[in-house]
């Protein structure tokens, strides 16, 4: 297959004229989309990546400065290119971006930037092709479509009563970059997932005068690595084991590796670790929260109930007056406008099939990056890429089988 140039936003206007060979369209230029494009190319299938921003890896570029992968370098690489050893075991944000840029160049991927797909439909002629409606009035046609727009797509802030009256600073964690702007300030972080936990620790280490973290559901906390053994390795080993068995083993490991923080306001969870994973709640990997809570640098408090001008009212009635509130309250997949009419989403707005399995009644439509497995999201995307490429290249889609497994 001849090498294809990598067009940019400047020549995106010519895109419609360059697709008469019915390529596979990959929507999203993040790790999942690039991995699928590379795997398809390796099988001789033309793939065109459509990225709405001006560069690949756009979401990674916007993450906070402190961010490092919680998965090892070895198990975070995408198909066909290892991550350099110099990146270290836990790869930082900037190195992830460098890797994605190098990955695109190494595989000579065909990436078109500045094009946002707004709707996916069946081609009206009954051929089985897919039709994409995109910015600039473009109507594109492909033999298959891979949706890789990302697990963390649209920041979500709950509609707390009185939120609009709050006189302090309120922002989503997606806008947080570094602790410097919060030095000597009282900050409340809402949400104790991996992002909220790491931001709280970052603020405490970065000079905030007071840091509290609002907890709705007590999380499972695990060490990122114990005696050199990464938590991801355990996640890979136990993923297919019975849930009750992993729950029991997880409870034992937690008591050994993680101190009891009940006196500091963070008791151990009363539900099993893997039971929670199957419900979509990934354990918090400790990168400073345990010590911050133990020393009092970060104080757990009840979840937020409402706002009242300069005051945040907690579920237990406590009233706080923080200078800033950082909402680490998650993201929406935001897939409904794109393909909600195709009956391929579940009640939570997530795809009913992923990897090499197309949803029932939608052959040639694939999804990657919409699960958050205990074994590591990047590792799962790499596996998905190979499955999707095989399915497309052979023309045989695997049948959906059961619910998605986180």
Buried (B, 14 or more C-beta within 10 A) or exposed (E): EEEBEBBBBEEBEEBBEBBEEBBBBBBBBBBBBBBBBBBBBBBEBBBBBBBBBEBBBBBBBEBBEBBBBBBBBBBBBBBBBEBBEEBBBBBBBBBBBBBBBEBBEEBEBBBBBBBBBEBBEBBEEEEEBBBBBBEEEBEBBBBBBBBBBBBBBBBBBBEBEBBEEBEBBBEBBBEBEEBEEBEEBBBBBBBBBBBBBBBBBBBBBBEBEBBBBBBBEBBBBBBBBBEEEBBBBBBBEBBEEEBEEBBBBBBEBBEEBBBEBEEBBBEBBEEBBBBBBBEEBBBBBBBBBBBBBBEEBBBBBBBBBBBBEBBBBBBEEEEBEBBBBBBBBBBEBEBEEBBEEBEBBEEEEBBBBBBBBBBEEBBBBBBBBBBBBBBBBBBBBBBBBBBBBBBBBEEEBBEBEEEBEB
